[in-house]
């Protein structure tokens, strides 16, 4: 089990109600469990998207460097990531990444 940390957050009431309903129906052990799962799903989806992007950009980098630069800037803007990260090779550790 991953170590847990206690935090305080503000969340929309309808989302709290959805979490509480999931607990009441047995789909989640607790509201914390429900929210933890949602955050984990989002983080994993982002990681998969980043892996796909790295792969596609590597393909483009090798086939058309000019198009790579333009597509990299558009992709970085769409994903909200630092365009400098696109200068790295796929699989290469990014600064600050664990």
DRENDRENTOR-466602 format. One record per residue (C-alpha): residue number from 1; residue in one letter; chain; x, y, z. Coordinates in Angstrom, 2 decimals, padded with zeros to 5 digits. Layout:
residues N
<node><pos>NUM</pos><code>A</code><unit>A</unit><X>X</X><Y>Y</Y><Z>Z</Z></node>
...
This chain:
residues 98
<node><pos>1</pos><code>X</code><unit>A</unit><X>000.00</X><Y>000.00</Y><Z>000.00</Z></node>
<node><pos>2</pos><code>X</code><unit>A</unit><X>001.22</X><Y>003.48</Y><Z>-000.86</Z></node>
<node><pos>3</pos><code>X</code><unit>A</unit><X>001.84</X><Y>005.85</Y><Z>002.04</Z></node>
<node><pos>4</pos><code>X</code><unit>A</unit><X>-001.04</X><Y>008.25</Y><Z>002.57</Z></node>
<node><pos>5</pos><code>X</code><unit>A</unit><X>-000.97</X><Y>011.93</Y><Z>003.42</Z></node>
<node><pos>6</pos><code>X</code><unit>A</unit><X>-003.84</X><Y>013.90</Y><Z>004.87</Z></node>
<node><pos>7</pos><code>X</code><unit>A</unit><X>-004.80</X><Y>017.07</Y><Z>002.97</Z></node>
<node><pos>8</pos><code>X</code><unit>A</unit><X>-007.65</X><Y>019.54</Y><Z>002.91</Z></node>
<node><pos>9</pos><code>X</code><unit>A</unit><X>-009.35</X><Y>020.29</Y><Z>-000.41</Z></node>
<node><pos>10</pos><code>X</code><unit>A</unit><X>-012.36</X><Y>022.21</Y><Z>-001.65</Z></node>
<node><pos>11</pos><code>X</code><unit>A</unit><X>-014.53</X><Y>020.20</Y><Z>-004.00</Z></node>
<node><pos>12</pos><code>X</code><unit>A</unit><X>-017.81</X><Y>020.84</Y><Z>-005.80</Z></node>
<node><pos>13</pos><code>X</code><unit>A</unit><X>-020.84</X><Y>019.62</Y><Z>-003.85</Z></node>
<node><pos>14</pos><code>X</code><unit>A</unit><X>-022.09</X><Y>017.45</Y><Z>-006.73</Z></node>
<node><pos>15</pos><code>X</code><unit>A</unit><X>-018.76</X><Y>015.61</Y><Z>-006.76</Z></node>
<node><pos>16</pos><code>X</code><unit>A</unit><X>-018.97</X><Y>014.99</Y><Z>-003.03</Z></node>
<node><pos>17</pos><code>X</code><unit>A</unit><X>-022.47</X><Y>013.61</Y><Z>-003.56</Z></node>
<node><pos>18</pos><code>X</code><unit>A</unit><X>-021.18</X><Y>011.31</Y><Z>-006.31</Z></node>
<node><pos>19</pos><code>X</code><unit>A</unit><X>-018.43</X><Y>010.06</Y><Z>-004.00</Z></node>
<node><pos>20</pos><code>X</code><unit>A</unit><X>-020.90</X><Y>009.52</Y><Z>-001.16</Z></node>
<node><pos>21</pos><code>X</code><unit>A</unit><X>-023.26</X><Y>007.65</Y><Z>-003.50</Z></node>
<node><pos>22</pos><code>X</code><unit>A</unit><X>-020.39</X><Y>005.40</Y><Z>-004.59</Z></node>
<node><pos>23</pos><code>X</code><unit>A</unit><X>-019.69</X><Y>004.59</Y><Z>-000.94</Z></node>
<node><pos>24</pos><code>X</code><unit>A</unit><X>-023.36</X><Y>003.93</Y><Z>-000.18</Z></node>
<node><pos>25</pos><code>X</code><unit>A</unit><X>-023.67</X><Y>001.60</Y><Z>-003.17</Z></node>
<node><pos>26</pos><code>X</code><unit>A</unit><X>-020.49</X><Y>-000.29</Y><Z>-002.24</Z></node>
<node><pos>27</pos><code>X</code><unit>A</unit><X>-018.50</X><Y>000.91</Y><Z>-005.25</Z></node>
<node><pos>28</pos><code>X</code><unit>A</unit><X>-015.96</X><Y>002.63</Y><Z>-002.99</Z></node>
<node><pos>29</pos><code>X</code><unit>A</unit><X>-014.80</X><Y>001.94</Y><Z>000.57</Z></node>
<node><pos>30</pos><code>X</code><unit>A</unit><X>-014.82</X><Y>005.63</Y><Z>001.51</Z></node>
<node><pos>31</pos><code>X</code><unit>A</unit><X>-015.03</X><Y>009.10</Y><Z>000.03</Z></node>
<node><pos>32</pos><code>X</code><unit>A</unit><X>-011.24</X><Y>009.30</Y><Z>000.35</Z></node>
<node><pos>33</pos><code>X</code><unit>A</unit><X>-010.92</X><Y>006.00</Y><Z>-001.54</Z></node>
<node><pos>34</pos><code>X</code><unit>A</unit><X>-013.21</X><Y>007.30</Y><Z>-004.29</Z></node>
<node><pos>35</pos><code>X</code><unit>A</unit><X>-011.29</X><Y>010.57</Y><Z>-004.69</Z></node>
<node><pos>36</pos><code>X</code><unit>A</unit><X>-007.93</X><Y>008.77</Y><Z>-004.48</Z></node>
<node><pos>37</pos><code>X</code><unit>A</unit><X>-009.06</X><Y>006.50</Y><Z>-007.31</Z></node>
<node><pos>38</pos><code>X</code><unit>A</unit><X>-010.20</X><Y>009.42</Y><Z>-009.43</Z></node>
<node><pos>39</pos><code>X</code><unit>A</unit><X>-006.88</X><Y>011.24</Y><Z>-009.00</Z></node>
<node><pos>40</pos><code>X</code><unit>A</unit><X>-004.95</X><Y>008.02</Y><Z>-009.70</Z></node>
<node><pos>41</pos><code>X</code><unit>A</unit><X>-006.99</X><Y>007.43</Y><Z>-012.90</Z></node>
<node><pos>42</pos><code>X</code><unit>A</unit><X>-006.26</X><Y>010.98</Y><Z>-014.05</Z></node>
<node><pos>43</pos><code>X</code><unit>A</unit><X>-002.54</X><Y>010.66</Y><Z>-013.32</Z></node>
<node><pos>44</pos><code>X</code><unit>A</unit><X>-002.33</X><Y>007.33</Y><Z>-015.17</Z></node>
<node><pos>45</pos><code>X</code><unit>A</unit><X>-004.27</X><Y>008.73</Y><Z>-018.14</Z></node>
<node><pos>46</pos><code>X</code><unit>A</unit><X>-001.89</X><Y>011.68</Y><Z>-018.30</Z></node>
<node><pos>47</pos><code>X</code><unit>A</unit><X>001.12</X><Y>009.34</Y><Z>-018.15</Z></node>
<node><pos>48</pos><code>X</code><unit>A</unit><X>-000.30</X><Y>007.21</Y><Z>-020.99</Z></node>
<node><pos>49</pos><code>X</code><unit>A</unit><X>-001.01</X><Y>010.33</Y><Z>-023.05</Z></node>
<node><pos>50</pos><code>X</code><unit>A</unit><X>002.53</X><Y>011.54</Y><Z>-022.49</Z></node>
<node><pos>51</pos><code>X</code><unit>A</unit><X>003.98</X><Y>008.17</Y><Z>-023.48</Z></node>
<node><pos>52</pos><code>X</code><unit>A</unit><X>001.89</X><Y>008.17</Y><Z>-026.69</Z></node>
<node><pos>53</pos><code>X</code><unit>A</unit><X>002.93</X><Y>011.75</Y><Z>-027.44</Z></node>
<node><pos>54</pos><code>X</code><unit>A</unit><X>006.61</X><Y>010.94</Y><Z>-026.92</Z></node>
<node><pos>55</pos><code>X</code><unit>A</unit><X>006.31</X><Y>008.01</Y><Z>-029.34</Z></node>
<node><pos>56</pos><code>X</code><unit>A</unit><X>004.52</X><Y>010.03</Y><Z>-032.03</Z></node>
<node><pos>57</pos><code>X</code><unit>A</unit><X>006.90</X><Y>012.94</Y><Z>-031.72</Z></node>
<node><pos>58</pos><code>X</code><unit>A</unit><X>009.89</X><Y>010.61</Y><Z>-032.02</Z></node>
<node><pos>59</pos><code>X</code><unit>A</unit><X>008.43</X><Y>009.22</Y><Z>-035.24</Z></node>
<node><pos>60</pos><code>X</code><unit>A</unit><X>007.89</X><Y>012.72</Y><Z>-036.61</Z></node>
<node><pos>61</pos><code>X</code><unit>A</unit><X>011.31</X><Y>013.93</Y><Z>-035.45</Z></node>
<node><pos>62</pos><code>X</code><unit>A</unit><X>012.99</X><Y>011.25</Y><Z>-037.53</Z></node>
<node><pos>63</pos><code>X</code><unit>A</unit><X>010.79</X><Y>011.65</Y><Z>-040.62</Z></node>
<node><pos>64</pos><code>X</code><unit>A</unit><X>010.31</X><Y>015.45</Y><Z>-040.83</Z></node>
<node><pos>65</pos><code>X</code><unit>A</unit><X>012.23</X><Y>017.67</Y><Z>-038.37</Z></node>
<node><pos>66</pos><code>X</code><unit>A</unit><X>010.44</X><Y>020.89</Y><Z>-039.45</Z></node>
<node><pos>67</pos><code>X</code><unit>A</unit><X>007.00</X><Y>019.40</Y><Z>-038.96</Z></node>
<node><pos>68</pos><code>X</code><unit>A</unit><X>008.21</X><Y>018.00</Y><Z>-035.65</Z></node>
<node><pos>69</pos><code>X</code><unit>A</unit><X>008.99</X><Y>021.47</Y><Z>-034.33</Z></node>
<node><pos>70</pos><code>X</code><unit>A</unit><X>005.57</X><Y>022.82</Y><Z>-035.30</Z></node>
<node><pos>71</pos><code>X</code><unit>A</unit><X>003.66</X><Y>019.80</Y><Z>-034.02</Z></node>
<node><pos>72</pos><code>X</code><unit>A</unit><X>005.65</X><Y>019.79</Y><Z>-030.80</Z></node>
<node><pos>73</pos><code>X</code><unit>A</unit><X>004.71</X><Y>023.37</Y><Z>-030.03</Z></node>
<node><pos>74</pos><code>X</code><unit>A</unit><X>001.01</X><Y>022.65</Y><Z>-030.72</Z></node>
<node><pos>75</pos><code>X</code><unit>A</unit><X>001.03</X><Y>019.46</Y><Z>-028.65</Z></node>
<node><pos>76</pos><code>X</code><unit>A</unit><X>002.78</X><Y>021.11</Y><Z>-025.73</Z></node>
<node><pos>77</pos><code>X</code><unit>A</unit><X>000.23</X><Y>023.93</Y><Z>-025.71</Z></node>
<node><pos>78</pos><code>X</code><unit>A</unit><X>-002.68</X><Y>021.46</Y><Z>-025.86</Z></node>
<node><pos>79</pos><code>X</code><unit>A</unit><X>-001.32</X><Y>019.35</Y><Z>-023.00</Z></node>
<node><pos>80</pos><code>X</code><unit>A</unit><X>-000.12</X><Y>022.26</Y><Z>-020.91</Z></node>
<node><pos>81</pos><code>X</code><unit>A</unit><X>003.45</X><Y>021.05</Y><Z>-020.75</Z></node>
<node><pos>82</pos><code>X</code><unit>A</unit><X>006.73</X><Y>022.89</Y><Z>-021.13</Z></node>
<node><pos>83</pos><code>X</code><unit>A</unit><X>007.76</X><Y>022.84</Y><Z>-024.81</Z></node>
<node><pos>84</pos><code>X</code><unit>A</unit><X>011.39</X><Y>022.38</Y><Z>-023.68</Z></node>
<node><pos>85</pos><code>X</code><unit>A</unit><X>010.43</X><Y>018.86</Y><Z>-022.54</Z></node>
<node><pos>86</pos><code>X</code><unit>A</unit><X>009.81</X><Y>017.99</Y><Z>-026.18</Z></node>
<node><pos>87</pos><code>X</code><unit>A</unit><X>013.51</X><Y>018.42</Y><Z>-026.92</Z></node>
<node><pos>88</pos><code>X</code><unit>A</unit><X>014.19</X><Y>015.25</Y><Z>-024.96</Z></node>
<node><pos>89</pos><code>X</code><unit>A</unit><X>014.24</X><Y>011.81</Y><Z>-026.48</Z></node>
<node><pos>90</pos><code>X</code><unit>A</unit><X>011.36</X><Y>009.47</Y><Z>-025.52</Z></node>
<node><pos>91</pos><code>X</code><unit>A</unit><X>012.18</X><Y>007.46</Y><Z>-022.43</Z></node>
<node><pos>92</pos><code>X</code><unit>A</unit><X>014.77</X><Y>009.99</Y><Z>-021.31</Z></node>
<node><pos>93</pos><code>X</code><unit>A</unit><X>014.28</X><Y>011.19</Y><Z>-017.73</Z></node>
<node><pos>94</pos><code>X</code><unit>A</unit><X>012.85</X><Y>014.69</Y><Z>-017.49</Z></node>
<node><pos>95</pos><code>X</code><unit>A</unit><X>014.24</X><Y>017.11</Y><Z>-014.91</Z></node>
<node><pos>96</pos><code>X</code><unit>A</unit><X>012.30</X><Y>016.72</Y><Z>-011.68</Z></node>
<node><pos>97</pos><code>X</code><unit>A</unit><X>010.71</X><Y>013.43</Y><Z>-012.82</Z></node>
<node><pos>98</pos><code>X</code><unit>A</unit><X>010.99</X><Y>010.51</Y><Z>-010.47</Z></node>
